[in-house]
Amino acid sequence: MRYPILTALLGLILTGCQMLPPGGAPQREGPAEVIDIGESKGQTRGRVPRQVAFPAEEYAALEKVGSAALSGRLTLDTTSGKVVGAGETISVAPVTTYSAEAAEQALAGRAVEPADPRARAYTHTTRTDANGHFLLRGLPAGEFYVSGSLVDPASGKRRVVIHQVSLAPGQHRQVQLRR
């Protein structure tokens, strides 16, 4: 894997991501968000400092495990064909207020400081198989961000895909992480 630190950082960034206020999250799947990771003119190396403190009470109300499952496939459609995200990390993190700023920065292509270890305890990860398929079991019910990344062979840049899903107890949802 060309960017192991970036993949690990993606999981940390998305730990507790939120783009909508609590209670206002939709009950349907939203469109996938796609960002390019890589330096551009004016972008500096390093991480953006966090401005929001870890909300221990909000996380205390969340379950860490449950009976829901999530499966899908990570792909990228390019002009030369479909690129499959083989062996890539998939992260599933609960939607909370903690990382609203981290999500904004991630969508802007910047990394924030690592998430608090208490938040990482609520993030579930897995790897895709040779065909880009993934499966996560034992997820709690709630709102989650599902994310993955892969390299676009045309540009050489790592592309991150973020998708929001709702899970009910015992539900198995499928999500296609693609661009």
C-alpha positions, -999 to +999 in steps of 0.1 A: +000+000+000+014+033-011+000+055+017-004+035+049-003+066+071-029+083+051-053+054+054-048+052+091-053+090+093-085+087+074-099+064+100-088+088+127-103+118+110-136+101+105-139+090+141-171+106+150-175+126+119-205+148+115-217+171+088-253+176+101-263+187+136-274+160+160-310+149+157-311+165+122-295+137+103-316+122+075-331+087+077-319+079+042-286+075+026-269+107+014-248+111-017-212+101-015-186+128-009-154+125-028-121+144-021-087+143-035-058+139-011-025+154-021-006+186-020-017+215-042-003+250-045-005+268-012-012+237+008+012+230+036+023+197+051+013+189+086-020+188+105-046+214+113-050+217+151-083+207+166-105+234+179-133+213+194-128+193+226-138+157+229-175+155+241-173+126+266-210+128+274-221+124+238-199+094+233-210+078+265-245+076+251-233+056+221-230+018+218-197+003+207-211-029+193-245-042+181-262-065+157-262-045+125-239-052+095-226-032+066-212-044+033-203-030-001-176-023-026-150+004-030-144+014-067-134+043-088-146+048-124-119+063-146-117+070-183-095+039-186-120+017-168-130+007-132-104+007-105-111-016-076-100-007-041-083-040-033-067-043+002-079-008+012-091+002+047-128+009+052-137+029+083-172+032+099-175+060+125-205+074+143-219+108+135-212+131+164-205+168+170-168+161+179-154+159+144-175+183+124-144+204+120-124+173+111-149+164+084-148+199+070-110+198+069-110+163+054-133+173+026-110+202+020-081+178+016-064+187+049-057+164+079-064+174+115-046+162+146-054+126+155-087+119+172-089+113+209-084+076+217-118+075+234-134+084+200-113+058+181-129+031+204-162+037+185-147+034+150-149+001+132-125-008+104-119-036+079-100-042+047-114-048+012-108-081-006-091-084-040-124-073-057-129-043-034-157-059-014-160-054+024-181-066+053-184-053+088-206-071+114-214-063+150-222-026+144-245-007+167-276+011+154-272+048+145-259+072+120-224+065+105-199+077+080-184+050+059-152+059+042-125+045+020-098+057-003-079+045-034-054+058-058-066+073-091-042+059-117-048+088-140-038+115-115-017+094-090-037+111-062-055+092-035-093+098-036-113+096-005-150+086-006-173+094+024-209+081+026-234+085+054-257+057+064-283+049+090-284+015+107-312+000+127-307-029+151-301-062+132-302-044+099-277-053+070-271-024+047-252-023+015-232+008+004-213+014-027-182+036-022-176+048-057-170+078-078 
